[in-house]
Amino acid sequence: MKINHVDIFVMASQIWTQQHNAFHFVRSNKVTQTLKNFVYKNSRTYGTDQFKPKKAVVLRKMTRYEFEKMVSKGSSEEELKNYLEGKRSDYNGLRSRHENHCRSIDSITKSLVNHGIETKVVSRHQFTSDLIQWADVLFTAGGDGTYLLAASKVFDHHKPLIGINTDPSRSEGCLCLPKEQYSGVRFEHALQRLLEGKFRWKRRQRIRITMSGHHENDEAIELHDQQLQFYEHRFSEHVGESETYRQNVNVLENSTSPRVLPVLALNEVFIGECLSSRVSYYKIKVDDHSIEKHKSSGIAVCTGTGSTSWFYHINNLPQQAIKTILGYANELMPGGKTNLLDSNLIYKVTQRYNDSLKFDPSEPKMAFTTRDPVRNGVFQVGNPKGFAKQIQICSRMWDACLVVDGGSSFKFNDGAVATLEIREEDALKTVVFD
């Protein structure tokens, strides 16, 4: 029987991961190394039959220099320089990084064309579904932001998306190929390796969002465009904040006209009031648990890819916090025979806790966290964070949004219902260099 190497890698990586208690049986070095070798052997692709694109699309980022040129609306170069210096921006630095980015684009394009691959370089406004369907492979030239923008619009799970970091000195580019060896100006080395099959495929799970109730047919607000169209405009309808007119109806069970949103979240989905100082009020149902009413600073839901990003920074604890907690425990322990303030112990506890927040991008589950939950006699938050297969959220807010990967924003005012879930057919096809 022929075994699909992608499926082997997904299943084996779930066993291999050491983040969660359910998988902690993989402890001995011998077993772990054997499993690593098994995964590597069965997930690696050899030969050019695995990667033979004839048509490629390169999505290029908008540089800060281009952004400022667009905002200044036809100003001369000298006027732009004076404007930027007036707000303490480095004109020369922006111009230099823009030119480096353009050189990277030229290098990527030249390499693809030299290998007989028809190539189209486009901006985000030109990155359409027809163009995605036309291409055999999709590249992004920029950083993680450009990669996330592309990933949200790719619905064909057979279409590979590969990120190239064009500014390695200022961008970490966690979703891109390793920047030290394969940045934009070194793209030829990356392409050669891809064509030789010296890589492995990896599936990154994404979140599908189904909207029902109010606003299910609203179009997305692209936050990238909002920056260009002045700046503090909210694109939202302000409605009465009073709740006296609401019917006592469980909207989660009576919503109609569901619509799957035209974007998928590779990192995370954030739901909350647009104005961060205003409390977010909503009802939430996690898997088969009962519905809870929450007041908080909003809720973030992430994939394994996003578990190392915003979700991680919301929840991780510094060593000082662990030291304080262990100090209290040390004082309360009867007899005080064990020293919980040992610096090595504090470091290990901190690492163990923070590592537990991360999980593999291929795992078909979501993690959620409620930011600054209000707890009192009315609002009880049973689990402020955890893992889930499906989450339903019903809005009781009046100027709220649902934001996908920091790019696409949807109105999420009173009566709107969002269902978030992971489906295997939505996983994004990517590559990994070992």
C-alpha positions in Angstrom: 0.0 0.0 0.0 1.4 3.4 -0.9 1.6 5.7 2.1 1.2 9.5 1.6 4.3 11.1 3.1 2.3 14.2 4.1 -0.1 12.2 6.2 2.8 10.3 7.8 4.5 13.5 8.8 1.3 15.1 10.2 0.5 12.0 12.3 4.1 11.4 13.4 4.7 15.1 14.3 1.6 15.0 16.6 3.1 12.0 18.4 6.6 13.6 18.5 5.6 16.9 20.0 6.5 17.3 23.7 4.2 20.3 24.4 1.3 18.4 25.8 0.8 15.7 28.5 -1.0 13.3 26.3 2.2 12.9 24.3 4.8 12.8 27.0 5.4 9.1 26.6 8.1 10.0 23.9 10.7 10.5 26.5 13.8 8.5 25.9 16.4 9.9 23.5 16.5 6.6 21.6 12.8 6.5 20.9 12.7 10.2 20.1 15.6 9.9 17.6 14.1 6.9 16.0 10.9 8.8 15.5 12.7 11.8 14.1 14.5 9.6 11.6 11.2 8.0 10.6 9.5 11.3 10.1 12.4 12.7 8.1 12.7 9.7 5.8 9.0 9.4 5.0 8.2 13.1 4.7 11.2 14.2 2.5 10.7 14.5 -1.2 13.4 13.5 -3.7 13.6 14.2 -7.4 12.1 16.9 -9.4 8.7 15.2 -9.9 7.4 16.7 -6.6 8.0 20.4 -7.6 7.7 21.2 -11.3 5.9 24.5 -11.5 5.4 26.1 -14.9 3.6 29.3 -13.6 4.4 31.3 -10.5 2.9 34.3 -8.8 5.1 36.5 -6.6 3.1 38.7 -4.1 5.4 41.6 -3.2 4.9 43.7 -0.1 4.4 47.5 -0.1 7.4 49.1 1.4 7.2 51.9 4.0 8.8 54.2 1.4 6.0 53.3 -1.1 3.4 53.8 1.6 4.7 57.3 2.4 4.8 58.2 -1.2 1.2 57.1 -1.6 0.1 59.0 1.4 1.9 62.2 0.4 0.0 62.1 -3.0 2.5 63.1 -5.6 4.9 65.2 -3.5 8.4 65.7 -5.0 11.3 63.7 -3.5 12.6 66.7 -1.6 9.1 67.4 -0.2 8.8 63.8 0.9 12.2 64.0 2.6 11.3 67.1 4.5 7.9 65.6 5.5 9.5 62.5 6.8 12.3 64.3 8.6 9.7 66.6 10.2 8.2 63.6 11.9 11.6 62.1 12.8 11.5 59.4 10.2 14.7 58.3 8.4 14.2 59.1 4.8 17.5 57.7 3.7 16.9 54.5 5.6 13.4 54.0 4.1 14.8 54.7 0.6 17.7 52.3 1.0 15.4 49.5 2.3 13.0 50.0 -0.5 15.8 49.7 -3.1 17.0 46.5 -1.4 13.5 45.1 -1.6 13.4 45.9 -5.3 16.7 44.2 -5.8 15.3 41.1 -4.1 12.2 41.1 -6.3 14.5 41.3 -9.4 16.6 38.4 -8.1 13.5 36.3 -7.4 12.0 37.0 -10.8 15.2 36.4 -12.7 15.7 33.0 -11.0 12.2 31.8 -11.8 12.4 33.0 -15.4 15.8 31.4 -15.9 14.4 28.1 -14.9 11.6 28.4 -17.5 8.9 29.4 -15.0 6.4 32.0 -16.2 6.2 34.6 -13.5 3.9 37.4 -12.5 4.9 39.9 -9.8 1.8 41.5 -8.2 0.8 43.8 -5.4 -1.8 42.8 -2.9 -4.6 44.6 -4.8 -3.7 42.4 -7.8 -3.6 39.2 -5.8 -7.0 37.8 -7.0 -8.6 34.4 -7.0 -8.2 34.1 -10.7 -4.5 34.8 -10.5 -4.2 32.3 -7.6 -6.0 29.7 -9.7 -3.7 30.4 -12.7 -0.4 29.7 -10.8 1.2 26.4 -9.9 3.0 27.9 -7.0 2.7 31.1 -4.9 5.6 33.0 -3.5 5.5 36.0 -1.1 8.3 38.6 -1.1 8.4 40.5 2.1 7.9 39.3 5.7 5.3 37.5 7.8 2.7 40.2 7.1 2.8 39.6 3.4 2.7 35.8 3.9 -0.4 36.1 6.1 -2.1 38.3 3.6 -1.6 35.7 0.9 -2.4 32.7 3.1 -5.8 34.2 4.0 -6.9 34.1 0.3 -5.6 30.7 -0.8 -8.4 28.2 -0.6 -6.8 25.4 -2.8 -5.1 23.1 -0.3 -3.0 21.7 -3.2 -1.5 25.1 -4.0 1.8 25.6 -2.2 2.7 29.0 -0.7 6.3 29.8 0.0 7.6 32.9 1.8 10.8 34.7 0.9 12.2 37.3 3.4 13.3 40.4 1.5 14.5 42.4 4.6 16.4 39.9 6.8 18.1 42.6 8.8 14.8 44.0 10.1 12.3 41.2 9.8 12.3 37.8 11.6 10.1 36.2 8.9 9.1 33.1 10.9 6.8 32.0 8.2 9.4 32.4 5.4 12.3 30.2 4.4 15.4 30.6 6.6 16.6 34.1 6.0 20.3 33.4 6.7 20.6 31.2 3.6 17.5 32.0 1.4 16.6 35.7 1.6 15.5 37.5 -1.5 18.9 38.1 -3.0 19.8 34.4 -2.3 16.6 33.0 -3.8 18.4 31.1 -6.5 19.8 28.7 -3.8 16.3 28.1 -2.5 14.8 27.6 -5.9 17.5 25.1 -6.8 16.8 23.1 -3.6 13.1 23.1 -4.3 13.5 21.9 -7.9 15.8 19.1 -6.6 13.2 18.0 -4.1 15.4 18.7 -1.0 12.6 19.8 1.2 9.5 18.4 2.9 5.9 19.4 2.6 4.1 20.8 5.7 0.5 21.4 6.3 -0.5 24.4 8.4 -4.0 24.4 9.8 -6.2 27.4 9.4 -9.4 28.7 11.0 -12.6 28.8 9.0 -15.1 31.4 10.2 -18.9 31.1 9.5 -20.9 34.2 10.2 -24.6 34.3 10.8 -27.1 36.7 12.4 -26.4 40.4 11.9 -23.6 41.4 9.5 -23.2 37.9 7.9 -23.2 39.5 4.4 -21.0 42.5 5.2 -17.9 42.9 3.2 -14.5 42.9 4.8 -12.7 46.1 5.7 -9.0 45.7 4.7 -7.0 47.3 7.4 -4.1 47.8 5.0 -6.4 50.1 2.9 -7.8 51.8 6.0 -4.3 53.1 6.8 -4.3 54.9 3.5 -7.8 56.3 3.9 -7.4 58.1 7.1 -6.4 56.8 9.8 -9.0 57.2 12.6 -12.1 56.5 10.5 -13.8 53.5 12.2 -16.0 52.2 9.3 -18.6 51.2 11.9 -22.2 52.0 12.7 -22.8 53.2 16.3 -25.9 51.8 17.8 -27.5 52.3 21.1 -25.6 50.6 23.9 -28.7 49.9 26.0 -29.7 46.3 26.1 -33.3 46.8 27.2 -34.6 46.2 23.7 -33.0 42.8 23.3 -35.2 39.7 23.2 -34.4 36.9 25.6 -33.4 34.6 22.8 -30.5 32.3 22.6 -29.0 33.5 19.3 -26.4 30.8 19.2 -29.1 28.3 18.7 -31.4 30.3 16.5 -29.1 32.0 14.0 -29.9 31.8 10.3 -28.4 32.4 6.9 -24.8 31.3 7.7 -22.0 32.4 5.4 -18.5 31.2 5.3 -16.2 34.2 5.3 -14.0 34.6 2.2 -10.7 34.5 4.2 -9.0 31.8 6.4 -6.9 32.6 9.4 -3.4 31.2 9.5 -2.4 32.9 12.7 -5.4 34.1 14.7 -8.8 35.6 14.9 -9.5 38.5 17.3 -13.0 39.5 18.4 -13.7 42.5 20.5 -14.7 46.2 20.6 -12.8 48.4 18.2 -12.0 50.9 20.9 -9.7 48.9 23.2 -10.7 50.9 26.3 -14.3 49.8 26.0 -15.3 46.4 27.5 -16.2 43.6 25.1 -19.5 41.8 25.9 -20.4 38.5 24.2 -21.7 35.0 24.7 -19.3 32.1 24.0 -19.7 28.3 23.6 -16.6 26.2 23.4 -17.2 22.7 21.9 -19.9 20.9 24.0 -19.6 23.1 27.1 -22.4 25.3 28.2 -22.8 28.9 27.0 -21.1 31.6 29.1 -21.5 35.4 29.2 -18.2 37.2 29.1 -17.0 40.7 29.6 -13.4 41.2 28.8 -10.9 43.0 26.5 -11.8 40.6 23.7 -10.9 37.1 22.8 -8.1 35.7 20.6 -8.3 32.3 18.9 -5.2 30.9 17.2 -3.8 27.9 15.3 -0.6 26.2 16.0 1.1 28.6 13.7 -0.3 31.5 15.7 0.5 29.9 19.1 4.0 31.4 18.9 2.8 34.8 18.0 0.2 37.1 19.6 -1.4 34.3 21.6 2.0 33.5 23.1 2.8 37.1 24.1 -0.6 37.5 25.7 -0.1 34.4 27.9 3.6 33.9 28.5 5.0 34.6 32.0 8.4 36.2 32.8 10.7 34.6 35.3 9.9 37.4 37.8 6.3 36.3 37.9 7.2 32.7 38.4 9.7 33.7 41.1 6.9 35.6 42.9 4.5 32.7 42.7 7.0 30.2 43.9 8.0 32.6 46.7 4.5 32.6 48.0 4.4 28.8 47.7 7.7 28.5 49.5 6.3 30.6 52.4 3.1 28.5 52.6 4.8 25.1 52.5 4.7 23.3 55.9 8.2 22.8 57.2 9.8 24.8 54.4 12.3 21.9 53.6 12.2 22.5 49.9 13.7 25.7 48.4 11.4 26.7 45.6 13.4 29.9 44.9 16.3 28.1 43.4 17.2 30.0 40.2 17.5 26.9 38.1 14.1 25.7 39.2 12.5 29.1 38.4 14.1 29.0 34.9 12.8 25.4 34.2 9.3 26.2 35.5 9.2 29.3 33.3 10.3 27.4 30.3 7.9 24.5 30.9 4.9 26.8 31.3 5.7 29.0 28.3 6.5 26.1 26.1 3.1 24.6 26.9 1.5 27.5 25.1 2.9 26.4 21.8 1.7 23.5 19.6 2.5 22.2 16.1 0.9 24.1 13.2 -0.3 20.8 11.7 -2.4 19.9 14.8 -6.1 20.2 13.9 -7.2 22.3 16.9 -7.4 25.9 18.1 -6.2 27.6 21.2 -8.2 30.5 22.7 -7.6 33.1 25.4 -9.9 35.6 27.0 -8.1 38.9 27.6 -8.6 40.5 31.0 -11.8 38.6 31.9 -14.3 40.3 34.3 -15.3 37.9 37.1 -18.1 38.8 39.5 -21.6 37.5 40.5 -22.9 37.9 37.0 -20.0 37.0 34.8 -18.2 33.7 35.4 -15.3 32.7 33.2 -14.8 29.0 33.7 -11.8 28.6 31.4 -10.1 31.8 30.3 -7.9 29.9 27.9 -7.7 26.4 26.5 -8.0 24.3 23.4 -11.0 23.7 21.2 -12.3 22.1 18.0 -15.2 24.6 17.6 -16.0 27.9 19.2 -19.2 30.0 18.8 -19.4 33.6 19.8 -22.5 35.8 19.8 -21.9 39.6 19.9 -23.5 41.8 22.5 -21.3 44.7 21.4 -22.0 48.0 19.6 -18.8 48.9 17.8 -17.0 45.6 17.5 -15.0 43.8 14.9 -13.8 40.3 14.0 -10.2 40.6 12.6 -8.4 37.9 10.7 -4.6 37.8 10.9 -4.6 41.6 11.5 -5.6 42.2 7.9 -9.3 41.7 7.2 -11.8 43.2 9.6 -15.6 42.4 9.7 -18.3 44.2 11.6 -19.3 42.2 14.6 -22.0 44.2 16.4 -25.0 43.1 18.5 -26.6 39.9 17.1 -23.8 38.7 15.0 -22.7 35.1 15.5 -19.3 33.6 14.5 -18.5 29.9 14.4 -14.7 29.2 14.4 -13.5 25.7 13.5 -10.5 23.8 12.0 -11.1 21.6 9.0 -8.4 19.4 7.4 -9.3 20.5 3.9 -8.5 24.1 4.8 -4.8 23.3 5.7 -2.3 25.4 3.8 0.4 23.6 1.8 3.9 24.9 2.7 7.5 23.7 2.5 10.2 23.2 5.1 14.0 23.1 4.7 15.7 20.9 7.3 
